Amino acid sequence: MEYIAYLHKESDSDFGVSFPDFQGCITAGKTLEEARTMAQEALRFHIKGMHEDGHTIPAPSSLDQLAGNIQMKDAAILRIPA
C-alpha cells in the first residue's frame, strides 16, 4: 500500500513533506533523498501511533480524489510505501 505525499520547496527552506491522508504527519529534509527517507519514517511512525491508539487507518487517496486539494498546488507528488 502506498500513500501520496506532497513535496514542497521554498527558496529559503528545506524540502517539506506532508500527507493529505494523515493530518499532522509532516517532515522535511535538506535534500530530496533525505526528504523521501524522512517521509517513509514519518508515515510508518504516524500509522503505528494510530494503530496503537485504536484509530482506523484510512485507505490511500487516489490522485483523482486529491486533484482539487489546495495543498497540491505547486507540489511534487511522491508515493510513499506504508
Backbone bond lengths (Angstrom), bond angles and torsions (degrees), N, CA, C in turn:
res aa  C-N    CA-C-N  psi(-1)  N-CA   C-N-CA  omega(-1)  CA-C   N-CA-C  phi
1 M - - - 1.436 - - 1.534 107.72 -
2 E 1.325 116.31 136.24 1.459 121.98 178.80 1.524 110.27 -125.14
3 Y 1.325 115.34 143.54 1.452 121.47 176.94 1.520 109.60 -113.09
4 I 1.310 115.14 148.49 1.464 121.54 178.02 1.520 109.10 -80.29
5 A 1.313 114.72 136.57 1.464 121.39 175.11 1.517 107.89 -125.40
6 Y 1.313 115.87 145.01 1.466 121.78 175.42 1.522 108.74 -98.14
7 L 1.303 116.22 130.64 1.456 122.25 177.83 1.522 108.25 -110.86
8 H 1.326 116.08 121.94 1.463 122.40 -179.64 1.522 109.71 -121.13
9 K 1.318 115.74 150.31 1.467 120.87 176.63 1.510 109.37 -142.34
10 E 1.308 115.43 118.22 1.463 121.62 171.53 1.527 106.78 -94.73
11 S 1.309 117.66 154.35 1.461 120.82 -175.43 1.523 113.10 -60.96
12 D 1.316 117.88 -27.98 1.464 120.78 -176.11 1.531 112.87 -112.34
13 S 1.355 117.56 26.70 1.462 119.88 -177.53 1.525 110.98 -142.30
14 D 1.323 114.96 172.85 1.453 121.50 173.44 1.534 108.99 -74.67
15 F 1.313 116.44 177.59 1.462 121.94 174.66 1.528 107.80 -78.59
16 G 1.316 117.55 121.59 1.455 122.42 179.01 1.518 110.78 -98.69
17 V 1.323 116.38 144.40 1.464 121.88 -179.92 1.521 108.72 -130.07
18 S 1.328 115.86 134.43 1.466 121.05 175.38 1.523 108.89 -137.02
19 F 1.312 115.15 159.14 1.467 122.16 -177.86 1.523 109.54 -118.91
20 P 1.325 118.57 115.10 1.461 120.03 -179.02 1.531 113.82 -63.94
21 D 1.327 117.60 -24.02 1.461 120.17 179.42 1.526 112.85 -83.38
22 F 1.343 117.19 -9.99 1.462 121.31 -176.62 1.521 109.24 -135.59
23 Q 1.322 116.12 90.20 1.455 120.57 179.35 1.529 109.26 -58.88
24 G 1.310 116.37 131.26 1.459 121.30 179.40 1.508 114.62 90.80
25 C 1.317 118.04 -7.08 1.465 120.93 177.36 1.525 107.46 -90.96
26 I 1.321 115.29 99.26 1.461 121.00 -177.91 1.525 109.12 -136.14
27 T 1.322 115.75 157.74 1.455 121.54 176.65 1.515 108.34 -160.00
28 A 1.318 116.11 -178.43 1.467 120.58 -179.91 1.515 109.45 -155.51
29 G 1.331 114.55 165.21 1.452 121.03 176.21 1.510 110.51 -153.73
30 K 1.309 116.13 151.29 1.464 120.45 -179.70 1.533 111.99 -71.33
31 T 1.333 116.73 -29.74 1.465 121.78 178.81 1.524 108.51 -121.09
32 L 1.316 116.31 166.90 1.464 119.99 177.01 1.524 111.02 -61.28
33 E 1.314 116.29 -43.16 1.465 120.04 -179.56 1.523 111.15 -64.64
34 E 1.334 116.92 -42.30 1.458 119.96 177.81 1.530 110.37 -64.25
35 A 1.313 118.41 -39.69 1.464 121.50 178.66 1.525 110.78 -63.25
36 R 1.323 117.40 -40.61 1.470 120.89 178.72 1.531 110.39 -65.40
37 T 1.320 116.74 -44.96 1.463 120.88 179.00 1.522 111.04 -62.77
38 M 1.325 116.29 -44.54 1.462 120.45 179.62 1.533 111.06 -64.89
39 A 1.334 116.56 -34.27 1.465 120.74 178.33 1.524 110.39 -64.29
40 Q 1.330 117.33 -42.45 1.467 120.27 178.08 1.528 110.40 -61.63
41 E 1.323 116.80 -44.26 1.461 120.51 179.94 1.530 111.45 -65.64
42 A 1.322 117.06 -43.46 1.466 120.82 -179.72 1.523 111.01 -62.98
43 L 1.325 116.90 -42.59 1.458 120.23 -179.69 1.525 110.73 -64.67
44 R 1.318 117.58 -46.08 1.468 120.64 178.75 1.532 111.15 -59.50
45 F 1.324 116.39 -45.41 1.460 121.36 -179.57 1.533 110.83 -63.45
46 H 1.330 116.77 -43.01 1.468 121.44 -178.78 1.532 110.58 -64.60
47 I 1.320 116.99 -46.52 1.465 120.77 179.96 1.527 110.51 -64.45
48 K 1.322 117.18 -40.86 1.468 120.62 178.38 1.526 110.09 -59.98
49 G 1.323 117.58 -44.97 1.456 121.48 178.70 1.518 112.50 -62.52
50 M 1.329 116.02 -42.04 1.467 119.65 178.19 1.523 110.23 -62.57
51 H 1.323 115.99 -43.93 1.462 121.03 179.99 1.534 110.41 -61.54
52 E 1.339 116.51 -46.60 1.466 120.63 -179.74 1.530 112.06 -63.00
53 D 1.334 116.59 -31.52 1.465 121.27 179.78 1.527 112.90 -86.63
54 G 1.330 117.00 0.63 1.460 121.14 177.05 1.519 114.88 80.42
55 H 1.329 117.52 16.52 1.463 121.06 179.03 1.530 110.34 -83.92
56 T 1.299 115.59 151.48 1.455 121.62 176.46 1.521 109.52 -76.66
57 I 1.310 116.26 132.97 1.465 121.85 177.42 1.529 107.25 -85.08
58 P 1.336 118.04 123.18 1.461 119.43 -177.70 1.524 111.91 -71.32
59 A 1.318 114.52 150.89 1.466 119.34 172.06 1.523 107.74 -69.75
60 P 1.320 117.20 149.08 1.469 119.16 179.70 1.528 111.91 -63.13
61 S 1.315 116.04 137.48 1.470 120.94 173.82 1.525 108.73 -73.90
62 S 1.310 115.49 154.34 1.465 120.57 175.21 1.528 108.92 -93.31
63 L 1.302 116.52 163.75 1.460 120.38 175.87 1.521 110.89 -59.65
64 D 1.327 117.29 -37.99 1.463 120.44 178.58 1.528 111.20 -63.27
65 Q 1.314 117.66 -38.88 1.465 120.91 179.17 1.523 111.55 -66.34
66 L 1.310 117.44 -29.88 1.463 122.00 -176.50 1.522 113.42 -95.86
67 A 1.315 117.75 -0.10 1.470 121.76 -173.29 1.523 113.33 -54.02
68 G 1.303 119.87 -34.44 1.462 121.84 -178.13 1.520 114.21 -94.31
69 N 1.323 117.55 2.87 1.461 121.85 -177.30 1.527 110.04 -69.68
70 I 1.317 117.00 123.34 1.472 122.22 -177.38 1.524 111.78 -61.31
71 Q 1.334 118.08 -30.00 1.467 121.14 178.69 1.529 111.80 -65.67
72 M 1.315 116.59 -20.27 1.460 120.92 -178.69 1.534 111.31 -74.26
73 K 1.328 116.37 -19.85 1.462 120.67 -178.77 1.527 110.19 -60.30
74 D 1.302 116.57 128.81 1.463 124.24 178.73 1.523 113.59 62.66
75 A 1.315 117.75 20.63 1.460 120.80 179.65 1.526 110.26 -107.40
76 A 1.308 115.24 146.33 1.456 120.47 167.67 1.534 105.98 -87.02
77 I 1.313 116.37 151.10 1.451 121.13 -177.21 1.525 108.77 -106.54
78 L 1.328 115.43 131.21 1.450 122.29 173.26 1.517 108.19 -117.34
79 R 1.302 116.76 148.38 1.458 121.13 170.14 1.524 106.08 -108.65
80 I 1.322 114.68 121.00 1.467 120.95 -175.69 1.523 109.37 -113.60
81 P 1.338 117.39 124.21 1.460 119.54 179.27 1.522 111.77 -69.87
82 A 1.327 114.65 141.99 1.472 119.54 178.21 1.510 109.77 -95.05
